[in-house]
Amino acid sequence: MHIDIQFLPSPPHANLLSDRVVVVMDILRATSVIVHAMTQGASEIIPLATVEEAFRMAKAFPRAFVILGGERKNKEIPGFDLGNSPKEYTAERVKGKKLILTTTNGTRAFHAVSPGKEILAGSFLNIGAIAQRCLESNRDVFIFPSGDEGNFSLEDTLCGGMLIDLITKKETRQVSLTDASYSAQILYQRFKDNLSEAFHLSRHGNELVNRGFEDDLAYCAQIDMTPLVPVFREGVIRAK
Amino acid sequence: MHIDIQFLPSPPHANLLSDRVVVVMDILRATSVIVHAMTQGASEIIPLATVEEAFRMAKAFPRAFVILGGERKNKEIPGFDLGNSPKEYTAERVKGKKLILTTTNGTRAFHAVSPGKEILAGSFLNIGAIAQRCLESNRDVFIFPSGDEGNFSLEDTLCGGMLIDLITKKETRQVSLTDASYSAQILYQRFKDNLSEAFHLSRHGNELVNRGFEDDLAYCAQIDMTPLVPVFREGVIRAK
């Protein structure tokens, strides 16, 4: 098995994706929100790149069945129901509903990797289940941290590093790593006993603290809260 | 002082470079060759992106004053005088001569960062002098690892991490780091007592070993062999 991770979120060449399991990670906070909203009963999630697309998509369904969620630069979007904080996505708000989500980094990342064979939403909350799915797939793995406004993101890379660490410890076939995937694993090993420290070091983590979302850092650093594996297919994320 | 490092070698936006000291790193082996050739008395070095440009440039000077050096995918270039192994660049071959150099990754990197205020060639061989120059410049620093055929390079990033480590320990003003520069420093700290181990882990290092250049890994891992600071200005590298 070959595992690669791309450190900057420019759209990868399609030949890096075809026949691979692709894992999208936006720890603070889109993929953590996606996983959490599914645990609360959201029926499906439609990740979209722009606010305009989100409003247009919402009009296609009866209003009572749809939740509009997301942020731009960590601020609420006028006219939306929810922001991008996992704790807003309670069962009361999302159970049985279609969640239309647009965020600065994470939701566009799913579209950037659409040529992938199987596209998963990964986070610390479901990292063990994601590792298990990668092991069962018998495919090479491509990890796509969605980054921080086009830049390298520490927290996304640590989650990628944890996935690499879990897979290499359990895979019985030989695992080949790239310079980037070795490095992500080493960074994870440095912070594995204190993910919250890393989140507070990161630029994006810092900004969330300054905007009053410090609780989200602790929430998103929790490991294996759920066995859910969200799969992105034909524009929609559903539980596998 | 702000220090950033870019993990993939796509040309950076000019606004990331202007007013900054930019340090280009291609440890295996272009910037190590540049530094070494200068210690052996090369008068100046002209880094060019293509083999065609190198032949054209060479014709502009009397043949006896010029050395053509470089590689493509770690193989010799037909018609060139030297390859890309530091040990070939002896005083006997290069003293007083103009070295025209073209390599797969490193030489094009200088042109990718040409909007930088001051552009330096960094390597482990001269890392202390590069750190000193950055400290004296009173400017922000942008580190540009030239990568491995467009991909993240472990050895270049470790050298960037060592530069960050040296600067943060000596700078008296506050130093701000990005997620990427924190990560490069952590990776350097992991391997600082055994750079050779890291070079053997890296894809490019492995390929050099397989092609019979293992000695180059040990040579390029030596720290502070020289106080030379090569500066790239108007297409030419000269000692500061």
Interface residues (C-beta under 8 A of the other chain):
Chain A: F7 L8 S10 D148 N151 F152 S153 L154 T157 T178 D179 A180 Y182 S183 I186 L187 R190 L201 S202 R203 H204
Chain B: F7 L8 S10 D148 N151 F152 S153 L154 T157 T178 D179 A180 Y182 S183 I186 L187 R190 L201 S202 R203 H204
